Amino acid sequence: MTVSFYRSVRSQAKTVVLSSGLGGHAQYWQAQITNLQQQFHVLTYDQAGVFPESEILPERYSVPMMANELQQILQAEQIRQCHFIGHALGGFIGLELARQAPQLVDKLVVVNAWDWLDVHTNRCFATRLTLLRQAGVAAYVQAQALFLYPPAWISQHNQQLYQQEQHAIAHFAPLENVEKRLAALRQYQPEQTAREVSHPVLVIANQDDFLVPWQRGLALSRLIPHADFELYPIGGHASSVTQPDWFNSCVLQYLCSE
């Protein structure tokens, strides 16, 4: 697990931890780092098992295990408390971290997650798994944009996406790890954890999210005792990438508020 720490211009600033979704790579947050550094130190990390040379993940790998891995990172970095921003799977890691070690977390931002796995989302995951098994790595990677980004954004960023896809294909994780991470996400049931988290939480959803119906994010926010809900009309499943100005402003306003 590769950890990167970006220091703020404010030496006494609190740390914000950024946790990616199913892909698990820290590079997902490139559009946030500089902006967040104006107020916070920023920690990003590549999750376990996401590189070609990664060890095979254990049997029955789970979201709570992912949260425990992050807890070990924070302890190694001597971070006693942090804000947390997580996308989908990353958001669940944050909720689990808050349950396992509540003293480590201040505020959380959970992006395009859910209270329970919607039938539509599960169909999308099943389709991606079939592509991986029957059509191969290239088809799996190339299909990702269809689930993450709005059509107009894809049209405007085709060359950028092509370059990213070629890199992802060349540096793909062991297939067994990809399947174990996806199984962990599909099996995770966040309802009870959400009810137990007493931290302030901002749940963000996007109305045009193709992968996760926004109503699932709203339902998740209603399970969390101290949650706010923000619905943005555009941005798709990866609004931190497609709408970075809005996203950065939204999370900074929340994290900096009293």
N, C-alpha and C positions, 0 to 999 in steps of 0.2 A: 504494500500500500504506500503510494507516493504522497507525501505531504508537502504543501507549499504554504509559506506564511508571508503575507504582504503587510508590512508595517504602515500604519497611518502616520500622517504628519503630526498627529496629536499623540504624544508619547504615552499618556495615561488613558488612552481610549480602550473601550471594551472590545473584545474579539467577536466577530461574526463568523460562524462556520457555515459553509455552503456544501450541501449534499445533493448529488445528482440523482437522476432517476434510474431507469433500468439499465441504460448504457454504462453508468457508473464512473464516467470519466470527468475529471475536474475541469477540463477545457470547456465544458458546457457553459461555465459561468464567466467566460471572458468579458462579456459585455457589462458585467456587474462590478468587477474588482476595482477598477480605478475610481468609479463613482462612490463605492462604499468606503474606500480608503480615506475619503475626505472627513469621515466621522469615526471610522472603526479600523482596527486591525482586521485582516481577513485571512481565514484559514480555508484552503481547499484541499481535497484529498481524492485520490483515485481509490475506488472501493476494491475490496479483495476479489481476486479472480478474473480481472478484466483485461489482462495483458496476455500476449501469446505465450510468454514464459511463466505465467502464473501456475502455482500449484493447484491441483484439483481440489475443489471445495469439498467439505465433509458431507456425508450423507445427512439428509433431513436438514439441510442448510435453511436458515430462517431469518426473518426480519429482526427478531430479538438478538440473534447472533450478530447481525450487522451492526446493531446499536451497541453491543458490547465491544465490537472492534473499534468503533468510534470512541467509546469511553476510554479505551486503552490509549488511543492517540492523544486525547485531551490530557490524560494524566502524564503521558510522556512529554508533552509540550508544556506541562505545568500551567495549564489553563484551568483556573478554578471555577469560572463561570463564563458563559458565552450566550450571545444571541444565536439563533439558528434559522437558516432558510433552507428548505428542502423541496425538491420537485418530485411529486408523485411518490415513488418508492422512497426517495430521500426524505420526503415529509413524514412518512411512516417511521423511518429511522429516527427522526427527531422526536416524534411522539413517544417511541419506545425508550429513547435516551432519557426523556423527561420522566418517564415512569420508573426506569431502573435507577437513575441517579439524579433526582430532582434538583439537588444543590448545584449541578453543573450547568443548568439552563435558566436563562432569564425569560426572554420573549421568543416565541416561535412564529415563523411564517411557513405555511404549508400550501403548496401550489398544485392545483389540479389533481387532488387526491379524492378519496371517496370514503363513504361510510361502510359500504359493502360493494363487492365486485359486481358491477352491472353486467347483465347478459350481453349487451353490445360490446363492452370492453373485453369481456371474456372471449367473445367471438373474434375480436381483433387479435388477441393474444394467440388463440388457437390457429388463426390464419398465418401469423408470423412464424409460429413453430412449424407448421406444415411447410412453409416456404424454406425454412432452414433445413429441414430433414430431407425434403424431396427435390428442391430446386437449388439448394446450396447457399453458401455464405453471401455471394454477390447479390442474389435476389433478396435475401433477408435484409441486407444493408440498404439496398436501393429502395426497398419498400418503406423504410423507416420514415422518410420525409412525408409520405402520404398520411401517416398517422400523427405526425408532429406539427406540421405547418399548414397554414391556409393556402389554397390554390394560387391566389394572386402573389403571395410571397414567394412560393416556389418558382413561379414564372419569372420573377425579378431576380432571383438568386441562383439560377440553374448552374452556372459555371462554378460558383462557390460550393454548392452542394456536391457537384461532381468531384471536385478536388477532395472534399471531406470524405466522400464515399470511397474513393480510391485508397485513401490513407486508412480508413477503417477496415476495408477488405484486406489490405496488406498486413494489418496489425490486429487481426481478429483473435479474440480469446478462445481457449479450448471449448469445443462445442459442449462438452459436459458441464462446464461452468455456466455457459449461457443458459442452458436448460435448467440448471439448479437455481439460478437467480430468478428466472421467470417463474419456476414452480413456487419458490418462496413467496413471490409477490402475489401469485394467484391464490395461494393458500392462506395468506394473511387476512385476519379478521380484526379490523381496527376498532370495532365498536366499544369493547370494554376498556381498552387502553384510553380511548378518547374520553370516556366518562371519568377516568381516574386522573387525568392531567389537570392540574389546578393552575397552570401557568397561563399568562395572557397569550392568546393564539390568534393570528390573522390567517384566515382561510381565503385563498384567492382562487377564483374560477374564471374561465373564459367562455362566453356564450357560444362561440363557434368551435369549441374544442371537439374534434372529430373522434378522439379516442375515449374521452370520459365525459358523459353528460354532466353539464354544469350543476344539475339538481343534486347530484351525488355529493358535490362539494358543499352545497348548502345544507344538506342533511348531516354531513360530518360536522359542520360548524355548530349545529343545534345539539350535538351530543357533548360538546366540549363546554364545561361550565363557564369559562371566561373567554369566549371566542367572538371575534368580529368577522364579518363576511364581506368580501369585495368581489363584485361581478363586473367584468369588463367585456364589452361586446365583441371585440376582435382579439386576435393573437394566437388562436389555435391552442394546441396542447403545450406549446413551448413559447409562451408569451414573453419570457425573459430574453429570448433570442429575437423574436419577431417584433416586439414592442418594448425595446429596452428602456427608452426614455420614460414611458409611463410606468413600467415595472419598477425601475430604480427609484423614481419619485415616490411611488406608493409604499415600497418597503422602507425607505428612509424615513418618510413621515411617520410610519407606524413605530419603527424602532426608536426614533428620537423623541417620541411623545411621552409625556409623563403618565 
